[in-house]
């Protein structure tokens, strides 16, 4: 989908190689801009259609799917008359309601659909201070983590979580458009999870992944000192041609948080890049991990 927020009438087009999550977020951004251009508030729109007061907010935050009929009604209210642009948004609304492959795993996914956004991202910049990034974990490492953190989950649930994570990893190999840049605290690669053999396989997995052209792995050594991202893990998902839709995902025991305000996303991006200057280079990082294998 190539809809520019600085568009002129008739410039909107629809691409076929996007997933429903990105389409929904693009549509949400366009509808919000149309409303703002019309000088209308969310409250006015909700009252006009006799909708729940939060419906417009949820539509514009891409938290709920929107029907083509609703899109047509909104565009009419906003005074959008350009037929080409209207049809592009209606097509986008129809495509955004399609099922992504991850919908089969909704029962084991965390709220917020991080997986759906990751499936459309062009770059994932990940900082991990506690465990290895999911896209780099071996199955044995996954199972060791889940066996500890989800002791009361039935085996079938754990199997489905593992299957979901393994399917997420496939894109690193099958889709060179996805770039992974992972900064990992030294304590993570030294912490034994699942036993010595599991860790040896995991170290080898990191070395193998680091040799891929679309993967960059850096280890943050103990001596790097304090930094702005000490509070927990972070994932910054970036999208080609639509930087205003980049999102930061923060995962914690108290709940997950998504930051989508461009200024805040930029702040996290800057801190990630500062952290990368404190981390070892990829070659030195691989050398450290190889040293662990050789011990």
N, C-alpha and C positions, 0 to 999 in steps of 0.2 A: 504494500500500500504506500503510495507516495502522495500524501496530502500535506502540503506545506502550510504552516500556520500563518504565513505571509502571502497566502495564495491570492490569485486573481480569479474571477469567475471562469469556470470551465477548465481549470488546471488540475483538478483532482483525478487521479487514476487509481486503479485497484490492482495489486499484485497477487499472484496465486501462491507464492512461496512463504506465506506467513501463517503462524498458528492463530487460533482463536483468541488467545490471551492478548497478544500484541494488537490484533485487530480491535478488540474491545477497548483497549487503552487509547488507541489512535482515535477511535470514534468518540470516546468520552472527551478527549482533548478538543476535538473539532466542535462538538456540541456545546462545550463550555465557552469556547471562543465566539460561537454564533450568538449565544445568549448575551455575553458581555458586549458584543458589538451592537446588539439590539437595545442595550441599556436596561435590561430586565434583571430582577433579582431571582434567586432560587425560590424564595417564598412566593413571589408573584406567580411564577410558572406553576408551582404546586397548587396554589389556590385556583388558578385558571382551569386546570384540568381536574380539579377536585381529587388530587392525589394525596397520599400520605406525605406529610411535611418533609420527610427525609428522602423521598424517592429521587428527586432531582439531584440531590447531593450524592446519592449512591450511584446514579447514572454517570455523573461527571467524575466520580472517583473510580469508575470501572468496577464497582463492587457488585453490580447486578447486571445481567444481560438486558438489552433493550430491544424491543420488537421493531421491525420495520415500520409498523403502523405508528408507534410512538415517535420514531424518528421523523416520519413524514409530518406528524402533527406539530412536533417541536419546530421543525424548519419553517412550517407555515406561520407559526406564532412569531418566529424570529424574523420573518420577512425575507427569508432566503428563497429567491425565485429562480436562480440559475439552474436550468434543467440538468446540465451535465454534472454539476457539483452535487445536486440533490440525489441524482441516481447513483453517484459514487458512494455517498454515505448510506443510502438504502442497501446497496450491494454489500457494503462493509458490515452493516447490521445483520444481514442474512448470514454472511460468512462467519461473523463473530459468534453465532449461536451453534456452530458446529462443535463436535466433541473432539478434544485433543486426546492423544494416546494415554495421557496421565489420568484422565477421568475414571479409568478403570480402577485406579488406586486411591480414589477420594477417601475411602474409609481409613487409610493409614497415613494420609497427608496432613501436615500442619495447616492451620488456617492461613489464608492469604494467597495461596496459589503461587508460591515461590517457584515450584517446578514448572508451571506453565510459562512464567516469565523467563526462566532460565532457558527453556526450550527455544525461545525466539531471540535470545541475547546474542550479540556478536562478540562480546568480551565479558568474562567474569573475573573480577579482581577480588581475591579472597585473602583475608587475614585470619589465621587460626592460631590461637594461643593455647588451646587445650587438647584438641584431637586433630587428626589429619583431615583435610578437606574431603568431603564425600566423593568428589569426582576422582580422587586418587586412592581411595581405600580398596584393599583387597576384600574378597568376600569373607575370608576368615577374620580379618580385622573388624569388619562390620558386625559379624555375628558375636564376636567377643564384646564389643561395645554394647550391642543391644541386649545381650544376655545379662549384662550388669545393670544397665540403665532401665530395662523394661522386664524385670524379673517376673512380674505377674502376667505378662502378655502371653496369650496362647501361642504355640509354635507356629500355627498358620499365620498369625499376624506378623510375627517376626520374619517368616519366609516372604511375605508380601512386601514388607519394608525393604528387605534385601533385594528382591526382584525389581522394585521401583528404583533403587539406587543404582543397580547394575544397568538398568535401561537408560538412566540419565547419563551414565558414563559412555555409552555407545556413541553419543554425538561427538565426543572428543576424537574418536577414530573415524567415524563415517562422515562428519561434517567439518571440513577444514575451516569453515567460516567462523567457528567458535574458537576463541582464544582464551586460554586459562592462564592467569598470572596469580600464582599462589605464594604468599609470604607465610612461613610457618615458624613458630617459635622453636628454638633448639630443644626445649623441654619436651615438645611433642614427639620428636623423632627419637628421643632417648627414653621416653616412658614406655615400659613394656606393657603391651596390651595383648592378651591372649597367649602369652608364652613366647619363648625364644624363637621357635620355628615360625610362628605367625609374624613376628617382627622381621625376621630375615626375609621372608617373602614380601613383606610390606616395603622394606627398604629397597629391594630389587625392583618392585613395582614403581617406586618414585624415580629411580634411576632410569628405568625404561621410558616412563612418561616424559621425563625431562629431555629426552632425546628427540621427542616429537617437535615438529616445527611450530606448532600452535600452543605449546606449553612452556611456561617459564616458572621455575621453582626457585625460591630463595629461602634460605634459613636465616632467621634472626638470632644471632648468637647471644649467649648470656651476657656478654660484656657490652651489649648495645645500649644499655641503660634505659631510662624512662622514655615514654613516648605517649602520644595523644590517644592511641588506640588500646591502651592497657585494660580498658573496661570489659572487653569481651570480643567474640568473633564478629566479623563483618564480611558481607559480600556486596560488591558493587556491580550491578548488571548494566551494561551499556548496549545501546541499540544503534545500528548504522542509520544515518540520515535523520534520526529523531532524538537528538541529545536531550530534548526537553522531557523525554519519557524515561530517561535513565533513573534507576531506583537503587537505594541502599537498603539492605536487609540486615537487621540486627537480631540475633537469636539469643534468648535467655531463658532461664528457668521460670522467671516471672511472666513470660510471654514474648511473642515476637513483635517486632516493630518495623514498619516500612517508612522510609523517608523519601519523599518524591519532590519536595520543593527544590528547584534548581540550585538555589544558593547553598542549601545544606548539602545537596549531592556534591556540588563543587568542593565544599569544605572537606567532606570525607575523601574525595578523590585526591585533594592536595595532601591530606594527612597520610594517605596510603602511599603516595609517591615519595613523601618525606621518609616514611618508614623504609621504603625500598633502598634508600641511600644508606641506611644504617645496617641493612641486611647484607649477607655475603652474596657475591655474584653467583650466577647459576653454576658455573664450573666449580667454584669453591664449595658451594652447597652440595653438589654431587660428590665432590671429594670427601666432604665430611661424612656423608651417608655411606660412601664406599669404605671409609675407614671403620665405620661401625660393623660393616659386613666382614671386614678382614680381621677384626679382633678375635 
